[in-house]
């Protein structure tokens, strides 16, 4: 997911009586296998269409109401077959997908090959304006249904073909051996006919094929999900349902947790980190997640794109004392980054500790030398732009600048530049208005090294906001995608990462942990590798 607007301030206006209420009143709480879990939430940015949800809050719901061809193991992150009986290929470009029999949507409609093909065609089509459309960009015909400029010249992807009720074929525009492992991402979920025949009705109360169904949804306030007893998958819900309550202040949510009005808060605010272990003891979760924080640079500005500026960026990276910042500011909820991916990938997924090497290690003397050799900071001062509304960004940006300023012996060598809202900040980034560095972050869409590299650094890629370009990097990514086996693909992607170490198009700062706290009323609470609660596994006492 690209954006993650965490929410908090409770909005307790719910249109139906909930089995387990909060906000200090209501029915007596029910326990046991039918008990309802009360969890904090943030209202989704977009309607809950699978191809139109690219932020964490909406993704939480999609993960409860949908299952796709693949599912990422909550513990290991491995892409395992869910609705896929088989995904076969002989050349890593043409794939035959066989859908398992016996799966239905919660309205009783059978899940078929067409449920996937129609959903993917809808997601890709330009006029539908789906934010995740580019996930279908590997499929042949995407340039016609979603051109970079001008109207679409086709309505469906030429690379998709339904063979029979349970089989469809996919032709990619290039070889991509790891493509099947991307299919656990929600954009690839199947859709029932009701999505197309009564779109407004479906959006008001989405129908999926996952372990939960949507019982009610009041935008800006709450969503009530209930266990679907006829769910055919192996990961059935171990509780009666989940009540998601919207907060606009994570501190308020934490207060409600401590007061017994909530069972789960999945974003412990920075202000509470000093107290959380004493408050919750073993009911506090702090675990690695597939999220990395970085500093990005404007390569559309020729001063930063100059060849010698690579030394400046390397020097700035070496001037940042990551160990000190993650300890003092984040209290060990972040880990200093030593590459551009995430440790949750493991060696199998492509993580290699220390791949960045010396440029990601604090060395004041070497940092000053490299910055001087590179001609100094362009403009004489580094500005780091960030959004001031969420994420405690001011604290760490100030700490990064203080570290750089001490190394440079100049208290004005680096300054933070706040922007009031996330929307305004992102608008400045995407319109290329920034002339200095800016805070950037990435939460993985799927647990593959490719997802941390290609969308961010490939020439003209969808999230390459700084417009960095390297033929060497692009060539290695193309080679990695074309490799016939996982090990070869991972190794070649790591070679591409080494180009990042040479050029430092962005500075990796730290890997982010997922944090959560829960009440004594529930047990078996865990976060998956995306830092999202494994809701179906939670049990109510």
N, C-alpha and C positions, 0 to 999 in steps of 0.2 A: 504494500500500500504506500502511495506517495505521501499523503498528508495524514497527520494524526493530531486532530484538535481535541485535546483532552478537556473534559467538561467537569463541572462542579456546581452552588446554590440550588437547592432542591426546588423542583416544580412538581407539587403533589396533586395535580388535578387529573384524576383518572376517571374515565367515563363509566367504568364498570366496577362492581365490587370485586376486589381482588381476594384470592384465597388467603394471602398473607399480606397484610397492610403494614404501612410504616407511618412516619410522621406523627407518631404519638397516639394512634388510636385505631379503631377498626376491629375486625374479627380476631378471635384468639388464633394465634399461630399454630398451624398444623405441622406435626413432625412425621417422621417415617418416610417410606418410599414415595408418598404422594405430597410431601412437603414442598413448599414453594421457596425458592432462593431469591432473596432481595438484593439486587446489585446496582451499583452506580453506573451511569451511562452518560454519553454525550449525544445529543440529537444529530443524526446523520446529515452530512452536507447536501446529499442528493437523494432522490427517490431510490428505493432499494432494488433497483434493477441490477442484476449481476454484472453486466458490462458497463454500468454507470456508477459503480461504487468503488472509489479508490482511496478511501480513508478508513481509519481504524474502527470508528464507532459503527458505521454501516457494515463493515466487514465482520464485526462480531455477530450481527444478526444473520448475515448470509451464511456464516459458518454453522449456525444452528438450524437453519431451515433448508439448506441445500446440501446435496452430495453430488460430486462430479465423477468423472472417469477415474481420477486418482484422488488420494487423500494423503496429506502429510502427517506421518505418525507424530502425535503430540509430544512424545518423549524424544525420539531420535531425529525427527524431521524427514525421514526417508519417505519417498513417494511410493506409496503402496496402491495396488489396484483396489478400487471401490466398485464403481459400476462397469469398469472395463474388465471384460473377461479375457481379452487379449488385444494388444496393440503390436502388430507385426510390420516389419519392413525388411527389404533386402538391400536398400541403397541409402537409407537415412534421409530420403527425400519424399518417397511415396509410402504412405502408411495405410494399413487396413485395420479398422477399429471394430471390434466385436463387443456389443453391449450385453451385459448379463441379463438373463431372463428373470422375471419375478419382481421387478422394481416398479413401483407406481408413485405418482404424486399423491399428496394427502387428500386430493379430491377424487381419487380412485382412477384417474387416467393413467394408462400404461406409459412408462418411460421407454421410448424407442430411439432408434438411430436418428429419426427426423426430429426428435425433441432436442437433440444436440445441434444438428445441422441448421435448423431454423433459428435457434438461439444464436449461433455463431454468425449467421448471415445478418441477423438483426443487429448484433453488436458491432459488426464491421461497417454497416452502411452509413454513409456520410450524413444523410438527412436525419438519422436517429440521434445524432449528436451524443454518442456514448463516450464517456471519458476513457474507458479502457479499450477503445476500438483498436489501438495500435497492437494489442496482444494478438490480433488476428493478422498482423502485417506479414507474418512468415508464410501465410497461405497464398497460393497462386490466385491472382485476380484481385488482390487487395487494392492495387493502384487504380483499378477501374471503379470499384465500389466506394473507395475512400481516397480520391486524388488529393494531392497536396494543394492544388489550385483548380478552380473551375468545378463544374457539376460532375456528379458520378455518371459514368457511361454504362454501368451495369448495376443490377440490383442484388445479385448473389455472387458469391466467391466461386470462380471457375474451378478452384482446387478442391471443392467439397462435392461429394456425390453419394446419395443414398443408394445402397445396393439392395437391401431388403430391410425387414422390420428391425433387425438387430445388428446390421452391418452398414458401415459407411467408410468411404475412402477419403484420404486427405493427401493432396499434393502440395508440397512446400515450394517456394520460389528458390530456395537454396538448401543444401544439405544442413541438417541440424540433428545430430545424433541424440542430443539430450532433450529434444522437443517433447517426447511423451511425459517427461518429468515435470513439465510446466503445467500440465493439465489438471493439477489440483487447485490452481488459482480460481477464485470464484467467477471470473469473467467467462470461464469455459463451462459453467453449470448448464444443465438442460432446462428448458422452459415448457410449461404446459400450454395447451391451446388457448386457455383463458387469458394468458398474457397478451395474445394477439387479438382475440375476439372481444375482450372487455378490458382494455388496457387500464383505464381509469379505475375500474373496480379492483383489478389485480393490484395496482399500486396502493390502494387504500387498505387492502388486506392481502399481502402476498401469499401465494400458494407455492410451496416447494416440495422437495422429496427427502428432507432431512429429519432428524429425530424430534424436532419441535414444529409446532404450527403457531402462527400468529393468531392470538385470541382477540387482542385489541391494540390499537395504536393511536395515541393522541400526540400529534406532532408538537415538539417542544416540551412535552411533559413526561410521557411514559409509554412503554410497550410491555404488553403481557404476552408471554409465550407459554404454551402448554405442551406437555409430552404427547407425542403421537404414538399411541399404543400399537398401531399397525405398521410402524416403521420396520422394514425388512433387514436393515443393516446390522452389522455386528456391534456397533457402538451405540446401543440403546441408552436413553436417558435414565439415570439412576435417581432422579427426583421427579416431582410432579410438574415442574415448570420453572421459569425464570421471570421475575418481574424486574424490568430495567427502568430505572428512574433517572431522569435527566437532572444533572447538576451543572452549574456554571462556575463553580468554585470547588476545587478538589479539597480544600481545607474544610469546607462545610460537609462534604461527603465523609471525610475522615471523622469529623465530630459526630455525625450521625451513626457511624459504625461503632464508635466508642459508647454511644448512648443506647445501643441496642436497636436502632431503627433501620439498620442495614446489616446484611450478612457478608457482603463482599465489596471491597474497594480495590480496583485493579490499577490504581495510579496513586501511590503514596506521595503526597506533595513534599517538595524539598524542605519546606519549613518544619515538617514533622519527622524528618529522618533522624534527628537527634533523640527523639522520644520513642520511635516506633518499636524498637526491640523491647524496651521496658514496658510499653503499653500492651504489646501483643505477644511477646515471647515467640514460641514456635508457630504462632498463627501469622507471622510476618514472612512473606516470600520475597526473596531477592535472588533472581536467577538470570543467567545470560539470555539475551534475545538477539534476533537477527536484525539489529539496528546499529548503524554507525553514524557518528557525527563528524563532519568535516568542515574545512574552510575552502570555499571555491573562489576562483579568480576570473576576471573578464578578459578572455582572449580576443574579444572583439575590439579591445583597446590595444593598439600596437605596442605600447610600452610594456604591457604584461606579456604580449605574444613574442617579444624579441627573444632570440636564442639565449642571450646571456641572463635573461630574467629567471631561467630555470634555477640558477645558482641562488638567486634571491629567495625564491620560494623554498628551496631546500634549507637555506639558512634560517628562514623564518620558522620552518618546521622544527629545526634543531634548537631554536630559542624558546620553545614552549615546553615548560616543565609539566608534562602530562601526569606524572606520578603525584606530584604535589597537588595539582588541581583536582584530580579525581578523589584524592583522600580528603582534602580540606573542604571542597565545595560539595562534592557528591557523596561523601561518606561511603565509599566503596560500592556505590551503585553504578559506577562506570569503570571500565578497564582500559588503560592506555592502549591505543591502537598500534599495531605493528604491521598492518597491511590495509587493504581497501575492502575487505569482505567482513566476515564475522566468525568467531570461534565456533558458533553453533553449527556451522557447516561441517565441521570435522574434516579430517583428511579425505574422506570419501567424497564430500561435497566440494572440496577445493581449498579449504583453509590451510595456510602454511604460516605458522608463527614466525615472526621476524623477517618476513619476505621484504618488507620495506628497507630493512637494514639501518645503517647509521643515520640517514636523513630523518628517521622517526625517533631518534634517541636524543635526549637533552645533552647539549654540549655547547656551552656559552662561547668559548673561544673559537671553535670551528664555525659556529653560527655567524659570529661577527665577520670572520674572514670570508665566508662564502657570500654574504650580503655585499661586502665591499668589492669582491671580485666580480660580482654581477652588476656592479654600477650603482648599488644602493637601492633603497625602496623607491619605486617610481613615484614622483611627486614629492619625495622626501618624507612621506608619512603614510602608514598603513591604516586605512579605515576598515572596520569590520561592522557591516550592517546586519541587523537582526530585528525580528519582530518582538515587540515588548509585551504583547498581551498574554502569551502562554509560555510555558516551558522553563521558567527561571533562567532565561538566556542572558539577562544582564549580568548576573553574578559570574557566570563562567567566561563571558566575553571580556569583562573587566579583568578577570584573573589572567586570561591569555594575554591581553595587552600589557598588564603589569609585568608578566614574565618577559615579554619581548622588550619592554622599555628598560627593564633592569639589565638585560643582556646588551642593549644598545647604549646604555648609560644616557638615555634621553627619555624623559617622562612624557614626551609628546610624539615619540616614534610610532605609537599605535594608539588609536582611540576607538571606542565603540560608538556606533551610530544607530540609535534605536528608531524603529518605524512603528507607529501606533498599533497597527493590526496586521495579522497574518496575511489577509487578503491584499492589503496595500503593499506589504513587503514582497509577496510573491509577484504582484503586478510589476513592481520595479525590476525584479529579477528577470522575468520573462520578456519585458519590453527593453531589456538591456540598458537600463538607466544607471546602473552602478558602475563606478570607476575604480573601486577598491574591492577588497574581499567581502564575502558575506557568509553567514552561517548556512550550512547545507546539511541535510541529513537524509538517510535512506533506510527505510524499513523494507526488508526483502518481500518480494511478491511470492517467491518460491525458493526453496533452499538449494540453490545452485550458484556456483561462482559466476556463471554467465550473467545472472540477474544483477550482481553487484558491479559488473563491468560494462557490458554492452549498452544498456539503456542510458548510462551516465557519461561514457567517455568515447563511444564510437562516433565518428563524424556525423553530425546532424541527427544524432539519436534523440529520442523523444524527451529525455531529461538531461541532455547535455546543455545546461543553461549557460555555461561559460563559453561555449563554442570552441572548445579545444579540439584539435584535429591532429592525428598522427597516422601516416600511411603504414608505419611499422606496426602500430597497435592494431589498426583495422585489419591488416593482413593476418596477424596472429589470431584475432577473433574469428575471422572467416575460416582459417585453418582449423581452429578448435571446434567450430560448429560442424565442420565436415568430417571430423575424426570418426572412425567407425566404432570405437569403444570408449567407455567412460574414462578410463585411466588416461588414454591418450588425449582426450578432450580437456580433462582437468589440467594435465601437465602443460598443454599449450596455452590455456587460459592463464596459468601462472606465469608463463613467459610474457604474456601481454601485461600482467601486473608489474613485472620488472621494468617495463617501459614507463609505467607510472612513477616508479621510484626514480628513474632517470630524469623525468620531466616535471614531476610533482604538479600536475594540473590542478589537483586539490590536495590539501594537507589533511591526512587522516588524524583525528584527535583521539577519540575513544569509542569503544564499543559500549552500547547502552544495555543495561539490565532491565528486565521486566520486574516490577514491584507490585505487591498486593498485600492486603491484610484482610482477615476474615474473622467472623464471630465464632463464639463457642457453640453456636447452634448448628454449624455445618462442619463437615469433614471431607477428606479426599479432595482438597482444593489444590489445583496446579495450574501453572501457566504453560502454554505451548511455546514453541520456538519463535513465534511471532509476538510474544508477550500478551497473548489473549487467553483469558481463562478457558479451561476445558470444561465448559458448563455441564455437558452431559455426564461427566464423571462425579460431580459434586453430590454428596449425600446429606440429607437433612436428618438430624438426630431425633 
